[in-house]
Amino acid sequence: MTSPTRLESLRHAVPSDVERSPSGFGIDAVEPALAFSPDDRNEVAALLRAADEAGVVVVPQGGRTALSLGRPLQRYDVALETRGLQRIVEYVPDDLTLTVEAGIHLEALQQTLREHGQYLPIDPPPDDHVSIGGLLATARSGAWRGHLPAARDLLLGAVVASPTGQLESSGGRVVKNVTGYDMHRMHTGALGAFGVIVEASFKVAPLPPVTRTLAARADTIAEAGALAMRLWNASLAARAISILAPETAERIGLEASPTVLIELAGLEVSVDRSTQIIREANPRADEPAGTPWERLRRLHGDRVAAVVRFGVPSSDVIGAIEAARGAGCIAWGHIASGAVIGHAPSLDAASVQRLRAHATERGGFLQLESGSRGLRAAVDPFGPGEVDLVRSLKARFDARGTLNRGRWMEGV
Ligand SMILES: Cc1cc2nc3c(=O)[nH]c(=O)nc-3n(C[C@H](O)[C@H](O)[C@H](O)COP(=O)(O)OP(=O)(O)OC[C@H]3O[C@@H](n4cnc5c(N)ncnc54)[C@H](O)[C@@H]3O)c2cc1C
């Protein structure tokens, strides 16, 4: 229990109208004592400094779509909502560069870019309300990974509020960056363990003129794997090549067969040529009805189910799909990134450990992307990783454990 006096100092750090009711900011059924929604980055920095001095724990949050990612929090005193940081700071369409505040939602940003025939080439998330700060802090990816750059590769620079109340910039707003360490990259995938991202600059891309989805059916999952590998090596204008087990295909509205789902994107001539190559390789390939990608993303983003993600060499994708099915999951895999997703209503710790062993024996890893609080406490969601390095970074950038304490790794 945090003493009211210590918390009171946070109230003095910012104008009273940025305080919110803490109800509605619960995480894993724990409500914070205080909640704030600052309007600008200086208020974020002031709140962090006050929290750091008071020794209380702050959880930054944007769209709140991934707050149960990682280990259960060790403590949760203050919710810091980034919704007030919504501005597009600078957009230069001719340079394909964009700088935004971190609370802006990806969909709002994409809408602005679309008006100029451009987009941030990041796999659409399962939820519309994903903030740019949350996107960078979670660094999750879907079917486009391996075909298009990851978010961290599109990030040109960032401004981060540190627990000591400093606003630290790294990188720049243009493609030709200033020199110095790419500190902004350290914050991608760090789940907000080292600072609060308040501004981010990206390289954007022209929208592809044509997109097309094809579903190619095979008789067995192994055949689907061989077909996916062949198509991946054929240099298609592809943005995604995914292998679906039959029950997964059925779950997203397709025929219940082992399936390779391909998304093409590019100039019409390239997409047509790629379509021809796919049909030569698999005469049964057709354009499916419905919204299979959207349904696949929603399955991956299911926050009620247990969801695991393997990272394995592309040649082991089929083996990982079979291992996940053996544990009772419906499963699918993305050939270019070697990511295999297993989804089940629930999993026990022993099953997750067995699947992790399967991945590590093949030089890969396994992350628990969603699961009950009990499961996330029993199994480290991220696995062993570089825990010593991460601990030393935490000691350097958030020595008092003010941010997201315990979420990423033990003691981080
Ligand atoms: C298959 C799949 C693919 C996905 N692909 C994408 C994708 O391409 N693009 C995408 O945007 N999302 C993607 N997502 C969603 C993604 O995993 C997260 O759900 C989402 O990005 C979190 O955003 P949020 O604003 O809801 O963050 P929140 O749920 O509010 O926060 C998530 C974490 O980030 C921290 N955090 C939030 N804001 C900040 C900040 N400003 N600074 C520091 N830390 C912060 C929080 O403390 C917390 O630890 C994908 C999800 C799945 C399942």
The ligand as an SDF file (V2000), in Angstrom:
LIG
                    3D

 53 58  0  0  0  0  0  0  0  0999 V2000
   -0.5850  -10.6110  -35.0730 C   0  0  0  0  0  0  0  0  0  0  0  0
   -0.4020   -9.3040  -34.4550 C   0  0  0  0  0  0  0  0  0  0  0  0
    0.1880   -8.3820  -35.1980 C   0  0  0  0  0  0  0  0  0  0  0  0
    0.2840   -7.1410  -34.7220 C   0  0  0  0  0  0  0  0  0  0  0  0
    0.8170   -6.2340  -35.5180 N   0  0  0  0  0  0  0  0  0  0  0  0
    0.8010   -4.9820  -35.1120 C   0  0  0  0  0  0  0  0  0  0  0  0
    1.2740   -3.9700  -35.9460 C   0  0  0  0  0  0  0  0  0  0  0  0
    1.7810   -4.2340  -37.0270 O   0  0  0  0  0  0  0  0  0  0  0  0
    1.1590   -2.7060  -35.5500 N   0  0  0  0  0  0  0  0  0  0  0  0
    0.6240   -2.4050  -34.3280 C   0  0  0  0  0  0  0  0  0  0  0  0
    0.4880   -1.2310  -34.0080 O   0  0  0  0  0  0  0  0  0  0  0  0
    0.2270   -3.3360  -33.4870 N   0  0  0  0  0  0  0  0  0  0  0  0
    0.2820   -4.6090  -33.8590 C   0  0  0  0  0  0  0  0  0  0  0  0
   -0.2000   -5.5340  -33.0450 N   0  0  0  0  0  0  0  0  0  0  0  0
   -0.7930   -5.1090  -31.7770 C   0  0  0  0  0  0  0  0  0  0  0  0
    0.2810   -5.0100  -30.7440 C   0  0  0  0  0  0  0  0  0  0  0  0
    0.6760   -6.2780  -30.3590 O   0  0  0  0  0  0  0  0  0  0  0  0
   -0.2050   -4.2930  -29.5010 C   0  0  0  0  0  0  0  0  0  0  0  0
   -1.4680   -4.8300  -29.1290 O   0  0  0  0  0  0  0  0  0  0  0  0
   -0.3300   -2.8030  -29.6710 C   0  0  0  0  0  0  0  0  0  0  0  0
    0.6830   -2.2960  -30.4940 O   0  0  0  0  0  0  0  0  0  0  0  0
   -0.2800   -2.1390  -28.3340 C   0  0  0  0  0  0  0  0  0  0  0  0
   -0.6440   -0.7750  -28.4980 O   0  0  0  0  0  0  0  0  0  0  0  0
   -1.4460   -0.0710  -27.3540 P   0  0  0  0  0  0  0  0  0  0  0  0
   -1.4690    1.3650  -27.6440 O   0  0  0  0  0  0  0  0  0  0  0  0
   -2.7570   -0.7270  -27.1590 O   0  0  0  0  0  0  0  0  0  0  0  0
   -0.4860   -0.3520  -26.1180 O   0  0  0  0  0  0  0  0  0  0  0  0
   -0.8970   -0.6140  -24.6060 P   0  0  0  0  0  0  0  0  0  0  0  0
   -1.6470   -1.8930  -24.5000 O   0  0  0  0  0  0  0  0  0  0  0  0
   -1.5280    0.5860  -24.0480 O   0  0  0  0  0  0  0  0  0  0  0  0
    0.5570   -0.8210  -23.9630 O   0  0  0  0  0  0  0  0  0  0  0  0
    1.3060   -1.9640  -24.3020 C   0  0  0  0  0  0  0  0  0  0  0  0
    2.6950   -1.8810  -23.6500 C   0  0  0  0  0  0  0  0  0  0  0  0
    3.3780   -0.7680  -24.1880 O   0  0  0  0  0  0  0  0  0  0  0  0
    3.7340    0.1620  -23.1450 C   0  0  0  0  0  0  0  0  0  0  0  0
    3.5330    1.4910  -23.6880 N   0  0  0  0  0  0  0  0  0  0  0  0
    2.3870    2.0260  -24.1980 C   0  0  0  0  0  0  0  0  0  0  0  0
    2.6110    3.2710  -24.6420 N   0  0  0  0  0  0  0  0  0  0  0  0
    3.9260    3.5310  -24.3990 C   0  0  0  0  0  0  0  0  0  0  0  0
    4.7590    4.6610  -24.6380 C   0  0  0  0  0  0  0  0  0  0  0  0
    4.2930    5.7810  -25.2080 N   0  0  0  0  0  0  0  0  0  0  0  0
    6.0640    4.5760  -24.2730 N   0  0  0  0  0  0  0  0  0  0  0  0
    6.5570    3.4540  -23.6930 C   0  0  0  0  0  0  0  0  0  0  0  0
    5.8110    2.3600  -23.4520 N   0  0  0  0  0  0  0  0  0  0  0  0
    4.5110    2.4050  -23.7990 C   0  0  0  0  0  0  0  0  0  0  0  0
    2.7990   -0.1730  -22.0020 C   0  0  0  0  0  0  0  0  0  0  0  0
    3.3300    0.2120  -20.7650 O   0  0  0  0  0  0  0  0  0  0  0  0
    2.6630   -1.6670  -22.1520 C   0  0  0  0  0  0  0  0  0  0  0  0
    3.7650   -2.3270  -21.5920 O   0  0  0  0  0  0  0  0  0  0  0  0
   -0.2290   -6.8250  -33.4450 C   0  0  0  0  0  0  0  0  0  0  0  0
   -0.7540   -7.8000  -32.6490 C   0  0  0  0  0  0  0  0  0  0  0  0
   -0.8380   -9.0410  -33.1590 C   0  0  0  0  0  0  0  0  0  0  0  0
   -1.4210  -10.0840  -32.3190 C   0  0  0  0  0  0  0  0  0  0  0  0
  1  2  1  0
  2  3  1  0
  2 52  2  0
  3  4  2  0
  4  5  1  0
  4 50  1  0
  5  6  2  0
  6  7  1  0
  6 13  1  0
  7  8  2  0
  7  9  1  0
  9 10  1  0
 10 11  2  0
 10 12  1  0
 12 13  2  0
 13 14  1  0
 14 15  1  0
 14 50  1  0
 15 16  1  0
 16 17  1  0
 16 18  1  0
 18 19  1  0
 18 20  1  0
 20 21  1  0
 20 22  1  0
 22 23  1  0
 23 24  1  0
 24 25  2  0
 24 26  1  0
 24 27  1  0
 27 28  1  0
 28 29  2  0
 28 30  1  0
 28 31  1  0
 31 32  1  0
 32 33  1  0
 33 34  1  0
 33 48  1  0
 34 35  1  0
 35 36  1  0
 35 46  1  0
 36 37  1  0
 36 45  1  0
 37 38  2  0
 38 39  1  0
 39 40  1  0
 39 45  2  0
 40 41  1  0
 40 42  2  0
 42 43  1  0
 43 44  2  0
 44 45  1  0
 46 47  1  0
 46 48  1  0
 48 49  1  0
 50 51  2  0
 51 52  1  0
 52 53  1  0
M  END
$$$$
